[in-house]
Amino acid sequence: MHGSPPRPLSLAASGPLTGTIPVPGDKSISHRSLMLSALAVGTSRVTGLLEGEDVLATAAAMRAMGATIVRGDDGVWTIDGVGVGGLLQPAGALDMGNSGTSTRLLMGLVSSHPITATFTGDASLSGRPMGRVIDPLRAMGADITASPGGRLPLMLRGIAPAVPIDYTLPVASAQVKSAILLAGLNTPGITRVVEPVPTRDHSERMLKGFGATLTVEQTPTGRVIELHGEAELRPQTITVPGDPSSAAFPVVAALLVPGSVVTVTNVGLNPTRAGLFDVLRAMGADITYANAREVGGESVADLVVRASTLTGITVDPAIAPSMIDEFPILFVAAALAKGRTVTTGLDELRVKESDRIATMAEGLRMIGARVQETEDGLIIDGTGGDPLPGGGTIAAKLDHRIAMSFVVAGLVSSAPVTIDDMAPVATSFPTFTTLLRDLGAPL
């Protein structure tokens, strides 16, 4: 995606969306399956891995540090790990592209190994602050030299043995939690993280699955996670469920486009991730879970979605960590709902790939939605199901979720909506436009 020319897309309302589609593998689980497999001793196999640019950046970094990672013609990825403590000095800088997850988690991994790594990224990633990860990793002994504002490019000198820490997260962040736990794998003693607000728990589930000694306890001060260091990870066979953050886009499109009936198969419904579907149901969405099952410790189901009349609600800020990446598409749903939707407690959206509160407010206003921006959220007065006026060109700000949200908005707009650049969508959902076209969208 670096330096690739912009790929604009224009679309307007058309007929109903119908059919059955898969979505790509879960991004969070894909990143972690590559990292933990690379630290296991032996051969792991991963099916359903998300082959988007963010995850491929993680694969390239783990290869640069000694793991053997091969994709078979059958789509199964084979990873021969180096063992905890066995990461090698990379020969060059680790290019993270647009991936904040890769950057923050790999910073954790490198911190407790006696190697030095330089992290670089694209313009969007280089604008994102890393201070919240830098602080705890420095406390564990890593020497980190960042660009001004705690940003990339950044050089990290790891240390072994690192120092175990007892750290209470100042903000709800699964990436910070995961970075500390991954650093703790090669650190003697017990690394302890306290989460006042629970965040997605894929790291805890997968660390246990790979054989790490890890406990999670609910206490009056929050979730307390303890990891015993100097772990020996065992190779695993992993089936990655479909990404609920990606499923969000076809689900909302099917809810909003009149007459639509869409099934999205094999969607991961980890309770720390599936908040959007609960919020949509509270707004009146007709979403049913079919073929519910468990795959590799994760809840999975097929989502059957029928076009629905939505009603605005006040979204409880406590649910925000379980749907933090889905607020842009929720804002689109709110713009078509009856009445007012109020969201608060979304400060985290200001420091994503773009300032998602400001970018969504600006874009929605441009296509005729009634939006008030607040310090930590949006207040949206919906159309009651009528199409948005549309028109105008949306600046997606190199943000994949903004671009996809406005594609869905275009499907319910009278005049064509143009998204200035769809190229960033390849970071998380390379098949997005193809799948929407398969459902009948005029792309």
C-alpha positions as CSV (number, residue, x, y, z in Angstrom):
1,M,0.0,0.0,0.0
2,H,3.0,2.3,0.5
3,G,2.9,5.0,-2.2
4,S,0.1,3.3,-4.1
5,P,-2.1,5.7,-6.1
6,P,-5.5,6.5,-4.5
7,R,-8.4,4.2,-5.6
8,P,-11.6,6.2,-5.5
9,L,-15.0,4.6,-5.5
10,S,-18.5,6.1,-6.1
11,L,-21.9,4.5,-5.4
12,A,-25.5,5.3,-4.6
13,A,-28.6,3.4,-3.4
14,S,-29.8,0.4,-5.4
15,G,-31.9,-2.8,-4.8
16,P,-31.7,-5.2,-1.9
17,L,-28.6,-7.2,-0.8
18,T,-29.1,-10.9,-0.8
19,G,-26.9,-14.0,-0.4
20,T,-24.4,-15.7,1.9
21,I,-20.8,-14.6,2.3
22,P,-17.8,-15.4,4.5
23,V,-15.7,-12.6,6.0
24,P,-11.9,-12.8,6.4
25,G,-10.2,-14.3,9.5
26,D,-10.2,-12.3,12.7
27,K,-7.4,-9.7,12.6
28,S,-6.6,-9.9,16.4
29,I,-6.4,-13.7,16.4
30,S,-4.4,-13.8,13.2
31,H,-1.7,-11.5,14.6
32,R,-1.5,-13.4,17.8
33,S,-1.5,-16.8,16.2
34,L,1.6,-15.9,14.1
35,M,3.4,-14.3,17.1
36,L,2.8,-17.2,19.5
37,S,3.5,-19.9,16.9
38,A,6.8,-18.2,16.2
39,L,7.6,-18.4,19.9
40,A,6.6,-22.1,20.3
41,V,9.1,-24.9,19.8
42,G,7.9,-27.0,16.9
43,T,5.5,-26.6,14.0
44,S,2.1,-24.8,14.3
45,R,-0.6,-24.8,11.6
46,V,-3.1,-21.9,11.1
47,T,-6.2,-22.1,8.9
48,G,-8.4,-19.1,8.0
49,L,-5.6,-16.5,8.7
50,L,-6.5,-13.0,7.6
51,E,-4.2,-12.3,4.6
52,G,-4.5,-8.5,4.8
53,E,-1.6,-6.2,4.8
54,D,-1.5,-5.7,8.6
55,V,-1.2,-9.4,9.3
56,L,1.3,-9.9,6.5
57,A,3.4,-7.2,8.2
58,T,3.4,-9.3,11.4
59,A,4.4,-12.4,9.4
60,A,7.3,-10.5,7.8
61,A,8.6,-9.2,11.1
62,M,8.5,-12.7,12.7
63,R,10.4,-14.1,9.7
64,A,13.0,-11.3,10.1
65,M,13.5,-12.4,13.7
66,G,14.1,-16.1,12.9
67,A,10.7,-17.9,12.5
68,T,10.0,-20.0,9.4
69,I,6.6,-19.0,8.1
70,V,5.1,-20.5,4.9
71,R,1.7,-20.3,3.3
72,G,0.7,-23.5,1.5
73,D,-1.2,-23.7,-1.7
74,D,-4.2,-24.9,0.4
75,G,-4.2,-21.6,2.3
76,V,-2.9,-23.3,5.5
77,W,0.0,-21.4,7.1
78,T,2.9,-23.4,8.7
79,I,5.0,-21.8,11.4
80,D,8.2,-23.3,12.8
81,G,9.0,-21.4,16.0
82,V,12.2,-20.3,17.6
83,G,11.1,-20.8,21.2
84,V,10.6,-18.1,23.9
85,G,13.9,-16.2,24.2
86,G,15.0,-17.3,20.8
87,L,14.2,-14.3,18.7
88,L,17.1,-13.2,16.5
89,Q,18.4,-9.7,15.7
90,P,16.5,-8.5,12.5
91,A,18.8,-7.4,9.7
92,G,16.8,-4.3,8.8
93,A,14.0,-2.1,10.1
94,L,10.6,-3.8,10.7
95,D,8.1,-2.1,8.4
96,M,4.7,-2.2,10.1
97,G,2.8,-0.5,7.3
98,N,-0.5,0.7,8.8
99,S,-0.7,-1.8,11.6
100,G,-0.8,-0.4,15.1
101,T,-1.5,-3.9,16.5
102,S,1.7,-5.4,14.9
103,T,3.7,-2.4,16.2
104,R,2.5,-2.5,19.8
105,L,2.5,-6.2,20.3
106,L,5.9,-6.7,18.6
107,M,7.4,-4.0,20.8
108,G,6.3,-6.1,23.7
109,L,7.9,-9.3,22.3
110,V,11.2,-7.6,21.5
111,S,11.4,-5.9,24.9
112,S,12.4,-9.0,26.8
113,H,14.9,-10.3,24.1
114,P,18.5,-9.1,23.9
115,I,18.0,-7.7,20.4
116,T,17.5,-4.2,18.9
117,A,14.7,-3.5,16.4
118,T,13.7,-0.3,14.6
119,F,10.0,0.0,13.9
120,T,8.8,2.1,10.9
121,G,5.3,2.6,9.3
122,D,3.3,4.5,6.8
123,A,2.2,8.1,7.3
124,S,-1.0,7.2,9.1
125,L,0.8,4.8,11.6
126,S,3.7,7.3,12.1
127,G,1.1,9.8,13.4
128,R,-0.2,7.4,16.1
129,P,1.2,7.8,19.6
130,M,3.0,4.8,21.2
131,G,3.6,6.3,24.6
132,R,1.0,4.1,26.4
133,V,3.1,1.1,25.4
134,I,6.5,2.7,25.8
135,D,6.0,3.5,29.5
136,P,5.3,0.0,30.8
137,L,8.0,-1.6,28.5
138,R,10.6,0.9,29.8
139,A,9.6,-0.1,33.3
140,M,10.5,-3.7,32.3
141,G,13.9,-2.5,31.2
142,A,13.6,-1.9,27.5
143,D,15.6,1.1,26.1
144,I,13.3,2.9,23.7
145,T,14.1,5.9,21.5
146,A,11.0,7.3,19.7
147,S,10.4,10.1,17.4
148,P,8.8,13.3,18.9
149,G,5.5,12.6,20.6
150,G,6.4,9.0,21.2
151,R,5.8,8.1,17.5
152,L,7.5,6.0,14.8
153,P,10.2,5.6,13.6
154,L,11.2,4.1,16.9
155,M,14.2,2.1,18.1
156,L,13.8,-0.5,20.8
157,R,16.7,-2.3,22.6
158,G,15.4,-5.3,24.4
159,I,16.9,-6.7,27.6
160,A,17.2,-10.2,29.1
161,P,16.4,-10.8,31.8
162,A,13.7,-8.1,31.8
163,V,12.0,-7.0,35.0
164,P,8.4,-8.3,35.8
165,I,6.0,-5.5,36.6
166,D,2.7,-5.0,38.3
167,Y,0.8,-2.6,36.0
168,T,-2.6,-1.1,36.1
169,L,-3.8,0.0,32.7
170,P,-4.5,3.8,32.7
171,V,-6.7,3.4,29.6
172,A,-8.7,0.4,28.4
173,S,-6.4,-1.1,25.7
174,A,-6.0,-4.7,24.7
175,Q,-2.9,-3.8,22.7
176,V,-1.1,-2.4,25.8
177,K,-2.2,-5.3,27.9
178,S,-1.0,-7.8,25.2
179,A,2.3,-6.0,24.8
180,I,3.1,-6.3,28.5
181,L,2.0,-10.0,28.6
182,L,4.1,-10.8,25.5
183,A,7.1,-9.1,27.1
184,G,6.4,-11.2,30.3
185,L,6.8,-14.5,28.4
186,N,10.6,-14.2,28.5
187,T,10.7,-12.4,31.8
188,P,11.5,-14.4,35.1
189,G,8.8,-14.2,37.8
190,I,5.2,-13.1,37.5
191,T,4.1,-10.2,35.2
192,R,0.8,-8.8,36.5
193,V,-1.7,-6.6,34.6
194,V,-4.8,-5.1,36.2
195,E,-7.6,-4.1,33.8
196,P,-10.1,-1.7,35.5
197,V,-12.2,-2.0,32.3
198,P,-12.2,-5.4,30.5
199,T,-10.9,-5.4,26.9
200,R,-10.8,-8.1,24.2
201,D,-9.2,-11.2,25.7
202,H,-7.7,-13.1,22.8
203,S,-4.2,-12.8,24.2
204,E,-5.2,-14.5,27.5
205,R,-7.1,-17.3,25.7
206,M,-4.3,-18.0,23.2
207,L,-1.5,-17.8,25.7
208,K,-3.3,-20.5,27.8
209,G,-3.9,-22.5,24.6
210,F,-0.2,-22.5,23.8
211,G,0.7,-23.7,27.3
212,A,1.6,-20.5,29.2
213,T,0.8,-20.5,32.9
214,L,-1.7,-17.6,33.1
215,T,-4.5,-16.8,35.5
216,V,-7.4,-14.3,35.3
217,E,-9.2,-13.2,38.4
218,Q,-12.1,-10.8,38.8
219,T,-11.5,-8.4,41.7
220,P,-13.1,-5.2,43.0
221,T,-10.4,-3.2,41.2
222,G,-10.8,-5.1,37.9
223,R,-9.6,-8.1,36.0
224,V,-6.2,-9.2,37.3
225,I,-4.1,-11.2,34.8
226,E,-0.9,-13.0,36.0
227,L,1.5,-14.6,33.7
228,H,4.4,-16.8,34.8
229,G,7.5,-16.0,32.8
230,E,10.1,-18.1,31.0
231,A,7.3,-19.9,29.4
232,E,7.6,-22.9,27.1
233,L,5.0,-22.6,24.4
234,R,3.7,-25.7,22.6
235,P,2.9,-25.6,18.9
236,Q,-0.9,-25.5,18.1
237,T,-3.3,-26.1,15.2
238,I,-5.5,-23.0,15.0
239,T,-8.7,-22.3,13.0
240,V,-9.2,-18.5,12.9
241,P,-12.9,-17.5,13.1
242,G,-14.3,-14.7,10.8
243,D,-13.6,-11.2,12.1
244,P,-16.6,-9.6,13.8
245,S,-15.1,-6.1,13.0
246,S,-15.2,-7.0,9.3
247,A,-18.7,-8.7,9.5
248,A,-20.0,-5.4,10.9
249,F,-20.0,-3.7,7.4
250,P,-22.1,-6.3,5.5
251,V,-24.4,-6.7,8.6
252,V,-25.2,-3.0,8.8
253,A,-25.5,-2.7,5.0
254,A,-28.1,-5.5,5.1
255,L,-30.0,-3.9,8.0
256,L,-30.2,-0.5,6.2
257,V,-30.9,-1.5,2.5
258,P,-34.6,-2.2,2.2
259,G,-35.6,-5.8,1.4
260,S,-32.1,-7.2,2.2
261,V,-31.5,-10.7,3.6
262,V,-27.9,-11.6,4.1
263,T,-26.1,-14.4,6.0
264,V,-22.5,-13.9,7.1
265,T,-20.9,-17.2,8.0
266,N,-18.4,-18.2,10.7
267,V,-18.3,-15.0,12.6
268,G,-16.3,-14.9,15.9
269,L,-18.6,-13.8,18.8
270,N,-16.1,-13.5,21.6
271,P,-18.1,-11.5,24.2
272,T,-15.3,-9.0,24.5
273,R,-15.7,-8.2,20.7
274,A,-19.4,-8.6,19.8
275,G,-20.8,-5.4,21.4
276,L,-21.9,-4.0,18.1
277,F,-24.4,-6.8,17.5
278,D,-25.9,-6.3,21.0
279,V,-26.3,-2.5,20.4
280,L,-27.9,-3.1,16.9
281,R,-30.3,-5.6,18.4
282,A,-31.2,-3.0,21.1
283,M,-32.0,-0.6,18.2
284,G,-34.4,-3.1,16.7
285,A,-32.1,-5.0,14.3
286,D,-33.3,-8.4,13.1
287,I,-30.0,-10.4,13.6
288,T,-30.2,-14.1,14.5
289,Y,-27.4,-16.4,15.3
290,A,-27.5,-19.8,13.5
291,N,-25.2,-22.8,13.8
292,A,-23.7,-21.5,17.1
293,R,-20.6,-23.5,18.0
294,E,-17.2,-23.2,19.7
295,V,-13.9,-23.2,17.6
296,G,-10.6,-23.2,19.5
297,G,-12.1,-21.7,22.6
298,E,-13.9,-18.9,20.7
299,S,-17.7,-18.7,20.2
300,V,-18.6,-18.7,16.5
301,A,-22.0,-18.5,14.6
302,D,-23.5,-17.6,11.3
303,L,-25.3,-14.2,11.4
304,V,-28.7,-14.1,9.5
305,V,-29.5,-10.4,9.0
306,R,-32.8,-8.9,7.6
307,A,-33.4,-5.3,6.7
308,S,-34.8,-3.6,9.8
309,T,-36.3,-0.3,11.0
310,L,-33.8,0.9,13.6
311,T,-34.5,3.3,16.6
312,G,-31.9,5.6,18.1
313,I,-30.6,4.8,21.6
314,T,-28.2,6.1,24.1
315,V,-25.2,3.7,23.9
316,D,-23.8,2.7,27.3
317,P,-20.1,3.8,27.3
318,A,-19.3,0.6,29.3
319,I,-19.8,-1.4,26.1
320,A,-17.3,0.7,24.1
321,P,-14.2,-1.5,24.6
322,S,-16.1,-4.5,23.1
323,M,-16.9,-2.6,19.9
324,I,-14.3,0.2,19.7
325,D,-13.5,-0.5,16.0
326,E,-17.2,-0.7,15.1
327,F,-18.3,2.8,16.1
328,P,-17.8,4.3,12.6
329,I,-20.3,1.8,11.1
330,L,-22.6,2.3,14.0
331,F,-22.7,6.0,13.3
332,V,-23.9,5.2,9.8
333,A,-26.6,2.9,11.2
334,A,-27.6,5.8,13.6
335,A,-27.9,8.2,10.7
336,L,-30.7,6.1,9.2
337,A,-32.5,5.2,12.5
338,K,-35.6,6.8,13.9
339,G,-34.8,9.5,16.5
340,R,-31.6,10.2,18.3
341,T,-28.5,8.1,19.0
342,V,-26.1,9.4,21.7
343,T,-22.6,8.0,22.1
344,T,-20.1,9.0,24.8
345,G,-16.8,7.7,26.3
346,L,-15.1,7.3,22.9
347,D,-11.9,9.3,23.5
348,E,-10.0,6.3,22.1
349,L,-11.4,7.0,18.7
350,R,-9.5,10.2,18.5
351,V,-6.1,8.3,18.3
352,K,-7.0,5.5,15.8
353,E,-5.8,5.4,12.2
354,S,-7.5,8.8,12.0
355,D,-9.5,10.9,14.5
356,R,-12.6,8.7,13.8
357,I,-15.0,11.0,15.7
358,A,-14.1,14.1,13.7
359,T,-13.7,12.2,10.4
360,M,-17.1,10.5,10.6
361,A,-18.8,13.7,11.7
362,E,-17.4,15.6,8.8
363,G,-18.2,12.9,6.3
364,L,-21.7,12.2,7.5
365,R,-22.6,16.0,7.5
366,M,-21.3,16.2,3.9
367,I,-23.8,13.5,2.8
368,G,-26.7,15.1,4.7
369,A,-26.8,13.4,8.1
370,R,-27.6,15.5,11.2
371,V,-24.6,15.1,13.5
372,Q,-23.3,16.9,16.6
373,E,-19.7,16.3,17.5
374,T,-18.9,16.2,21.3
375,E,-15.5,15.8,23.0
376,D,-16.0,12.1,23.4
377,G,-18.6,11.0,20.9
378,L,-21.4,11.9,18.4
379,I,-25.0,12.8,18.7
380,I,-26.9,11.7,15.6
381,D,-30.5,12.4,14.6
382,G,-31.5,9.8,12.1
383,T,-33.7,9.9,9.0
384,G,-36.1,7.3,10.2
385,G,-35.1,5.0,7.3
386,D,-35.2,7.5,4.5
387,P,-32.1,7.6,2.3
388,L,-29.5,10.2,3.0
389,P,-29.1,13.0,0.4
390,G,-25.6,11.8,-0.5
391,G,-23.3,13.6,-2.9
392,G,-19.8,14.8,-2.2
393,T,-16.4,13.2,-1.8
394,I,-15.4,11.6,1.5
395,A,-11.8,12.0,2.7
396,A,-11.2,8.6,4.3
397,K,-7.8,9.8,5.8
398,L,-6.1,6.5,5.0
399,D,-8.4,4.8,7.4
400,H,-9.8,1.4,6.3
401,R,-12.9,1.5,8.6
402,I,-13.8,5.1,7.5
403,A,-13.7,4.0,3.9
404,M,-15.8,0.9,4.4
405,S,-18.3,2.8,6.6
406,F,-19.0,5.4,3.8
407,V,-19.4,2.6,1.2
408,V,-22.3,1.4,3.3
409,A,-23.6,5.0,3.6
410,G,-23.4,5.2,-0.2
411,L,-25.7,2.2,-0.5
412,V,-28.4,4.2,1.3
413,S,-27.8,7.6,-0.3
414,S,-29.9,9.2,-3.1
415,A,-27.0,10.9,-4.9
416,P,-23.7,9.1,-5.4
417,V,-21.2,9.1,-2.5
418,T,-17.5,9.1,-3.5
419,I,-14.8,7.7,-1.2
420,D,-11.4,9.2,-2.1
421,D,-9.3,6.1,-1.6
422,M,-10.3,2.5,-1.0
423,A,-6.6,1.2,-1.0
424,P,-6.4,1.2,2.8
425,V,-9.2,-1.4,3.0
426,A,-6.6,-4.0,2.0
427,T,-5.1,-3.8,5.5
428,S,-8.0,-5.6,7.1
429,F,-10.6,-6.7,4.5
430,P,-9.1,-7.3,1.0
431,T,-12.3,-9.0,-0.3
432,F,-14.6,-6.2,0.9
433,T,-15.8,-4.9,-2.5
434,T,-15.9,-8.3,-4.1
435,L,-18.2,-9.7,-1.4
436,L,-20.5,-6.7,-1.5
437,R,-20.8,-7.1,-5.2
438,D,-21.7,-10.7,-4.7
439,L,-24.6,-9.6,-2.6
440,G,-25.8,-7.3,-5.3
441,A,-24.3,-3.9,-4.4
442,P,-23.6,-1.7,-7.4
443,L,-19.8,-1.5,-7.1
